[in-house]
Amino acid sequence: MAVEWDLLITNVHLATMAGEGYGEIRDAAIAVDNGRIAWLGRRDDAAAAGSAALEHDGGGCWLTPGLIDCHTHIVHAGNRSDEFEARLNGATYEDIARAGGGIMSTVRATRAASDEELLRQSLPRIAALLAEGVTTLEIKSGYGLDLPSETKMLRVARRVADVMPVSVATTFLGAHALPPEFKDRADDYVDAVIAMLPALKADGLADAVDAFCERIGFSAAQTERIFAAAREHGLPVKLHAEQLSDQGGAALVARFGGLSADHLEHLSAEGIAAMEKAGTVAVLLPGAYYFLRDTTPPPVAALRAAGVPMAVATDNNPGTSPMTSLLLAMNMVCTLWRLTPLEALAGCTINAARALGLDGEVGTLEVGKRADFALWHIARPADLSYAFGFNPCVAVVNRGVWRDPIVGIPASA
């Protein structure tokens, strides 16, 4: 007996990202009911399977899972274009830091901003991502560095999902940098970060915990203390690891069953083996590599050979990756690091979902998963990573609701 669905999209080609390759189903249809995928298959078989209260003709477009940007610092106040210009005129990072710039510039601006101002400054960046078919977004804190300001950042991140058509996963990154009030007292600040966890957990503001494990950040021993506390509070962990040097961060986060290790330009063979064993996703962030003019690429071939899933994200942040295009990130990982177009798209769908612990909900087109889709006016899925500076997204479905990809920013924000 045929069933009644809420929405049926016909005359599309599906890149399901499930199974082999792109999981292609040509001349297809997909049905939505109660915000979830109810059926998908050949268009000729749809009428026998059911009917829908609302039907859209996809115009022969390709339909993919909604894109997922699984690593961003997109909620922040201020910008640092002045530092970008200063570096190009010969200033060093140390010069800028001594003058009060660097991450502390963003910390001061973010601490000073009200909730409304922080949201207002962040929404245009988020709207740019949504216009490219992003339906799930990770947002980190880390520019507050005290409980009131970190709470404010995460509270605003939660509000994003209330005012914009996107699902948000929040990550507490209190161990991002050492605030000035804890100068030369890193261990004391780690104690303070750990002390923030109970309140953030109780208020439902953090879905995961992150840290910056690096010579200019926090040591492996300090990171381990934070991870142990996160585990006590039932929060999964992820890590900024091996961006500037090999601190053993990837193996450390893998030991805690971490969701992801991110950056990884200086990842060792031991780190790769630990990630493979733990199922920890490698999140590749080409924006920072490009913006900092780095010359050491992450070991993509070794990750591929080990079967470590590779996700791709923008790392949107004001200091090292002010990028608001996930499509550009896809092109970058292909041109800079030789990922294939299939790997790039998997990096922004199924593997990005794994990096957030959401692969049971999103990332592929499968019956029962959340109905988050993007429709593209393209000839084949590889076009998404082939062209840069061009956006072929023509429609987006969020939790079963069809919308235009260009999202207006609420007047109240």
C-alpha positions as CSV (number, residue, x, y, z in Angstrom):
1,M,0.0,0.0,0.0
2,A,1.4,3.4,-1.0
3,V,2.2,5.8,1.8
4,E,1.7,9.6,2.1
5,W,4.9,11.7,2.5
6,D,5.4,15.3,3.4
7,L,7.8,16.0,0.4
8,L,8.9,14.3,-2.7
9,I,11.8,15.6,-4.8
10,T,11.9,14.1,-8.3
11,N,14.0,14.4,-11.4
12,V,17.3,14.5,-9.6
13,H,20.5,12.5,-9.6
14,L,21.5,11.3,-6.1
15,A,25.0,11.2,-4.7
16,T,24.1,9.4,-1.6
17,M,27.7,9.1,-0.3
18,A,26.7,5.7,1.1
19,G,28.4,2.5,-0.2
20,E,30.9,2.6,-3.1
21,G,32.1,5.9,-4.7
22,Y,29.5,8.7,-4.7
23,G,26.7,6.2,-4.2
24,E,25.1,7.4,-7.4
25,I,21.5,6.9,-8.3
26,R,20.6,8.6,-11.6
27,D,17.1,9.7,-12.6
28,A,16.1,9.4,-9.0
29,A,13.6,10.7,-6.4
30,I,13.8,11.1,-2.6
31,A,10.9,11.4,-0.2
32,V,10.8,13.1,3.2
33,D,8.4,12.6,6.1
34,N,8.6,14.2,9.5
35,G,11.9,15.8,8.7
36,R,13.6,12.5,7.8
37,I,14.3,10.5,4.6
38,A,11.4,8.1,4.1
39,W,12.3,6.7,0.7
40,L,14.8,7.1,-2.1
41,G,15.3,5.3,-5.4
42,R,14.7,5.4,-9.1
43,R,12.1,8.0,-10.1
44,D,10.1,5.4,-12.0
45,D,9.6,3.5,-8.8
46,A,8.4,6.5,-6.7
47,A,4.7,6.4,-7.7
48,A,4.4,2.8,-6.5
49,A,6.1,3.6,-3.2
50,G,4.0,6.6,-2.2
51,S,2.8,10.1,-2.8
52,A,3.5,13.5,-1.2
53,A,1.6,16.5,-0.1
54,L,4.3,18.6,-1.7
55,E,6.4,17.7,-4.7
56,H,9.4,19.5,-6.2
57,D,10.9,18.9,-9.6
58,G,14.7,19.0,-9.2
59,G,15.3,20.0,-12.8
60,G,17.9,17.3,-13.4
61,C,20.1,18.6,-10.6
62,W,22.4,16.6,-8.5
63,L,21.3,16.2,-4.9
64,T,23.9,15.5,-2.1
65,P,23.7,15.3,1.6
66,G,23.8,18.8,3.1
67,L,27.4,19.9,3.5
68,I,28.9,19.9,7.0
69,D,31.6,22.4,8.2
70,C,33.0,20.4,11.1
71,H,35.7,22.9,12.4
72,T,35.0,26.6,12.8
73,H,35.7,29.5,15.2
74,I,33.0,31.5,13.3
75,V,31.4,33.1,16.4
76,H,33.8,35.9,17.3
77,A,34.0,39.7,17.4
78,G,36.3,42.0,15.5
79,N,38.7,41.1,12.7
80,R,42.5,41.1,12.2
81,S,43.0,42.5,8.7
82,D,45.3,45.1,10.1
83,E,47.6,42.2,11.2
84,F,47.4,40.6,7.8
85,E,48.5,43.9,6.3
86,A,51.3,44.4,8.9
87,R,52.7,40.9,8.2
88,L,52.8,41.6,4.5
89,N,54.7,44.8,5.3
90,G,57.3,42.9,7.2
91,A,56.0,42.6,10.8
92,T,56.5,39.3,12.5
93,Y,53.9,37.4,14.5
94,E,56.0,38.2,17.6
95,D,56.0,41.9,16.7
96,I,52.2,41.9,16.4
97,A,51.8,40.0,19.7
98,R,54.1,42.4,21.6
99,A,51.9,45.3,20.3
100,G,48.8,43.6,21.8
101,G,47.6,41.8,18.7
102,G,47.2,38.2,17.8
103,I,44.6,36.0,19.5
104,M,44.4,38.4,22.4
105,S,43.0,41.1,20.0
106,T,40.1,38.8,19.3
107,V,39.7,37.9,23.0
108,R,39.4,41.6,23.9
109,A,36.8,42.2,21.2
110,T,34.8,39.1,22.0
111,R,34.8,39.7,25.8
112,A,33.6,43.3,25.2
113,A,30.8,42.3,22.8
114,S,27.3,41.8,24.0
115,D,25.4,38.6,23.0
116,E,23.5,40.6,20.4
117,E,26.6,42.2,19.0
118,L,28.5,38.9,18.9
119,L,25.6,37.3,17.0
120,R,25.3,40.3,14.6
121,Q,28.9,40.1,13.6
122,S,28.9,36.3,13.2
123,L,25.7,35.9,11.1
124,P,27.1,37.2,7.8
125,R,29.9,34.7,7.9
126,I,27.5,31.9,8.6
127,A,25.1,33.1,5.9
128,A,28.0,32.7,3.3
129,L,28.4,29.1,4.3
130,L,24.7,28.4,4.2
131,A,24.5,29.8,0.7
132,E,26.9,27.0,-0.4
133,G,24.7,24.2,0.9
134,V,26.0,23.9,4.5
135,T,23.3,22.4,6.7
136,T,25.4,21.5,9.8
137,L,28.0,23.7,11.4
138,E,30.4,23.2,14.3
139,I,31.2,26.3,16.3
140,K,33.9,26.5,18.9
141,S,34.4,28.8,21.8
142,G,38.0,29.9,22.7
143,Y,38.0,33.7,22.4
144,G,36.6,34.2,25.9
145,L,39.1,32.4,28.1
146,D,37.0,32.9,31.2
147,L,33.7,31.3,32.2
148,P,31.4,34.3,31.5
149,S,32.9,34.9,28.1
150,E,33.2,31.3,27.1
151,T,29.6,30.8,28.2
152,K,28.5,33.8,26.1
153,M,30.2,32.4,23.0
154,L,28.5,29.0,23.4
155,R,25.2,30.6,24.2
156,V,25.4,32.7,21.0
157,A,26.4,29.6,19.0
158,R,23.3,27.8,20.2
159,R,21.2,30.9,19.2
160,V,22.5,30.6,15.6
161,A,20.4,27.5,15.1
162,D,17.4,29.4,16.4
163,V,17.7,32.3,13.9
164,M,19.2,30.6,10.9
165,P,18.4,27.3,9.0
166,V,21.3,25.3,10.2
167,S,22.0,22.6,12.8
168,V,24.9,23.6,15.2
169,A,27.3,21.4,17.2
170,T,29.1,23.3,19.9
171,T,32.6,22.7,21.1
172,F,34.2,24.1,24.3
173,L,37.8,25.3,23.5
174,G,38.7,27.0,26.7
175,A,42.3,25.7,26.3
176,H,42.9,27.8,23.2
177,A,45.4,30.2,24.5
178,L,46.7,31.5,27.9
179,P,44.8,34.6,28.9
180,P,46.9,37.6,30.2
181,E,45.5,37.2,33.8
182,F,47.2,33.8,33.9
183,K,50.6,34.9,32.5
184,D,53.2,32.3,33.3
185,R,50.6,30.2,35.1
186,A,49.5,27.7,32.5
187,D,48.8,24.9,34.9
188,D,46.6,27.2,37.0
189,Y,44.6,28.1,33.9
190,V,44.1,24.5,33.0
191,D,42.6,24.1,36.5
192,A,40.3,27.0,35.6
193,V,39.3,25.4,32.3
194,I,38.5,22.1,34.1
195,A,36.4,24.1,36.6
196,M,34.3,25.5,33.8
197,L,33.2,22.1,32.6
198,P,30.4,21.4,35.2
199,A,28.5,24.6,34.5
200,L,28.8,24.3,30.7
201,K,27.6,20.7,30.9
202,A,24.7,21.5,33.2
203,D,23.6,24.3,30.9
204,G,23.8,22.1,27.8
205,L,26.1,24.4,26.0
206,A,28.9,22.1,25.0
207,D,28.7,19.0,22.8
208,A,32.4,18.3,22.9
209,V,35.7,19.6,24.3
210,D,38.7,20.7,22.3
211,A,42.2,22.0,23.1
212,F,45.2,23.5,21.3
213,C,48.1,21.1,22.0
214,E,51.2,22.9,20.8
215,R,54.4,24.6,21.9
216,I,52.6,27.9,21.9
217,G,49.4,26.3,23.3
218,F,49.1,23.6,25.9
219,S,51.3,20.6,26.6
220,A,50.2,17.0,26.1
221,A,50.2,16.6,29.9
222,Q,47.9,19.6,30.3
223,T,45.7,18.5,27.5
224,E,45.4,15.0,29.1
225,R,44.1,16.6,32.3
226,I,41.4,18.4,30.4
227,F,40.4,15.3,28.5
228,A,40.2,13.2,31.6
229,A,37.9,15.8,33.1
230,A,35.8,15.9,29.9
231,R,35.4,12.2,30.1
232,E,34.2,12.4,33.7
233,H,31.4,14.8,32.5
234,G,30.5,12.5,29.5
235,L,31.8,14.9,26.9
236,P,33.6,13.6,23.8
237,V,36.9,15.2,22.9
238,K,38.7,16.4,19.8
239,L,42.1,18.2,19.4
240,H,44.0,20.8,17.5
241,A,47.0,18.6,16.9
242,E,50.3,18.6,15.1
243,Q,49.7,21.9,13.3
244,L,53.1,23.5,14.0
245,S,55.1,20.6,15.5
246,D,54.6,17.0,16.6
247,Q,53.5,17.0,20.2
248,G,52.0,13.6,20.2
249,G,48.5,15.1,20.3
250,A,46.9,12.8,17.7
251,A,47.9,9.7,19.7
252,L,46.7,11.4,22.8
253,V,43.2,12.2,21.5
254,A,43.0,8.8,20.0
255,R,43.7,7.2,23.4
256,F,40.7,9.0,24.7
257,G,38.6,7.7,21.8
258,G,38.5,11.2,20.3
259,L,36.2,12.2,17.6
260,S,38.9,14.0,15.6
261,A,42.4,15.3,15.4
262,D,42.6,18.5,13.3
263,H,45.3,20.2,11.2
264,L,47.9,17.4,11.3
265,E,50.6,18.9,9.2
266,H,53.3,17.4,11.4
267,L,51.5,14.1,12.1
268,S,53.7,11.1,12.7
269,A,53.3,7.4,11.6
270,E,52.6,6.6,15.3
271,G,49.8,9.2,15.4
272,I,48.3,7.8,12.2
273,A,48.3,4.2,13.6
274,A,46.7,5.4,16.9
275,M,44.0,7.3,15.0
276,E,43.3,4.3,12.7
277,K,42.9,2.0,15.7
278,A,40.6,4.4,17.6
279,G,38.5,5.5,14.6
280,T,39.5,9.1,15.1
281,V,38.8,11.3,12.0
282,A,41.6,13.4,10.5
283,V,40.2,16.9,9.9
284,L,42.1,18.7,7.1
285,L,42.1,22.5,7.3
286,P,43.6,24.0,4.1
287,G,42.6,27.6,4.8
288,A,45.1,28.0,7.6
289,Y,47.8,26.2,5.6
290,Y,47.2,28.6,2.7
291,F,46.8,31.8,4.8
292,L,50.0,31.1,6.8
293,R,51.9,30.1,3.7
294,D,52.8,26.8,5.2
295,T,55.0,24.4,3.3
296,T,54.5,21.2,5.2
297,P,51.4,19.4,4.0
298,P,49.6,16.8,6.2
299,P,50.5,13.2,5.3
300,V,47.4,12.6,3.1
301,A,48.8,9.5,1.3
302,A,49.7,7.8,4.7
303,L,46.3,8.6,6.1
304,R,44.6,7.2,3.0
305,A,46.8,4.1,3.1
306,A,45.9,3.5,6.8
307,G,42.2,4.0,6.1
308,V,41.8,7.0,8.4
309,P,38.7,8.9,7.4
310,M,39.5,12.5,6.2
311,A,37.2,15.4,6.8
312,V,37.5,18.8,5.3
313,A,36.6,22.1,7.0
314,T,37.0,25.9,6.7
315,D,38.6,26.5,10.1
316,N,36.9,29.9,9.8
317,N,38.7,32.2,12.3
318,P,40.0,35.8,12.2
319,G,43.7,35.1,12.6
320,T,44.7,32.2,10.4
321,S,41.7,31.2,8.2
322,P,39.1,34.0,7.5
323,M,37.4,31.7,5.0
324,T,33.7,31.3,4.5
325,S,33.6,28.9,1.6
326,L,33.5,25.2,2.1
327,L,33.5,24.7,-1.7
328,L,36.9,26.6,-1.8
329,A,38.2,24.3,1.0
330,M,37.2,21.3,-1.2
331,N,39.2,22.7,-4.1
332,M,42.1,23.5,-1.9
333,V,42.5,20.0,-0.5
334,C,42.4,18.6,-4.1
335,T,44.9,21.1,-5.6
336,L,47.2,21.5,-2.6
337,W,47.2,18.0,-1.1
338,R,45.9,15.8,-4.0
339,L,42.7,14.5,-2.4
340,T,40.3,13.2,-5.1
341,P,37.0,15.0,-5.7
342,L,35.3,12.0,-4.1
343,E,37.5,12.3,-1.0
344,A,36.8,16.0,-0.8
345,L,33.0,15.6,-1.0
346,A,33.2,12.7,1.5
347,G,35.2,15.1,3.7
348,C,32.4,17.6,3.8
349,T,29.6,15.0,4.3
350,I,30.0,11.5,5.8
351,N,33.5,12.0,7.3
352,A,32.6,15.5,8.6
353,A,29.6,13.9,10.3
354,R,31.9,11.3,11.9
355,A,34.1,14.1,13.1
356,L,31.1,15.5,15.0
357,G,29.8,12.1,16.2
358,L,26.7,12.7,14.0
359,D,27.1,10.1,11.3
360,G,23.9,8.3,12.6
361,E,22.0,11.4,11.7
362,V,23.5,13.2,8.7
363,G,26.3,12.9,6.1
364,T,24.7,10.4,3.8
365,L,21.4,9.9,2.0
366,E,19.8,6.9,3.7
367,V,16.3,6.1,4.9
368,G,15.8,7.3,8.5
369,K,18.5,10.0,8.5
370,R,17.7,13.7,8.8
371,A,16.5,15.2,5.6
372,D,19.3,17.7,5.1
373,F,20.1,18.1,1.4
374,A,21.8,20.4,-1.1
375,L,20.8,20.6,-4.8
376,W,23.4,21.6,-7.3
377,H,23.2,22.7,-10.9
378,I,26.3,20.6,-12.0
379,A,27.1,17.9,-14.6
380,R,28.7,15.6,-12.1
381,P,29.7,15.5,-8.4
382,A,33.4,16.3,-9.1
383,D,32.3,19.8,-10.2
384,L,31.9,20.7,-6.6
385,S,35.7,20.7,-6.0
386,Y,36.6,21.6,-9.6
387,A,35.5,25.2,-9.9
388,F,36.4,27.8,-7.3
389,G,34.8,31.2,-6.9
390,F,31.5,29.8,-8.2
391,N,28.5,28.5,-6.3
392,P,26.2,26.1,-8.1
393,C,23.9,25.5,-5.2
394,V,20.3,26.1,-6.3
395,A,18.3,24.8,-3.3
396,V,18.7,23.4,0.2
397,V,16.5,21.2,2.4
398,N,16.9,21.6,6.1
399,R,15.1,18.9,8.2
400,G,12.7,18.4,5.4
401,V,12.0,22.1,4.7
402,W,12.8,23.3,1.2
403,R,14.5,26.8,1.0
404,D,16.5,29.1,-1.2
405,P,20.2,28.8,-0.5
406,I,20.6,32.5,0.0
407,V,19.6,33.2,3.5
408,G,18.5,36.6,4.8
409,I,20.0,37.8,8.1
410,P,17.3,38.4,10.8
411,A,16.8,42.2,11.3
412,S,16.9,41.7,15.1
413,A,20.4,40.2,15.0
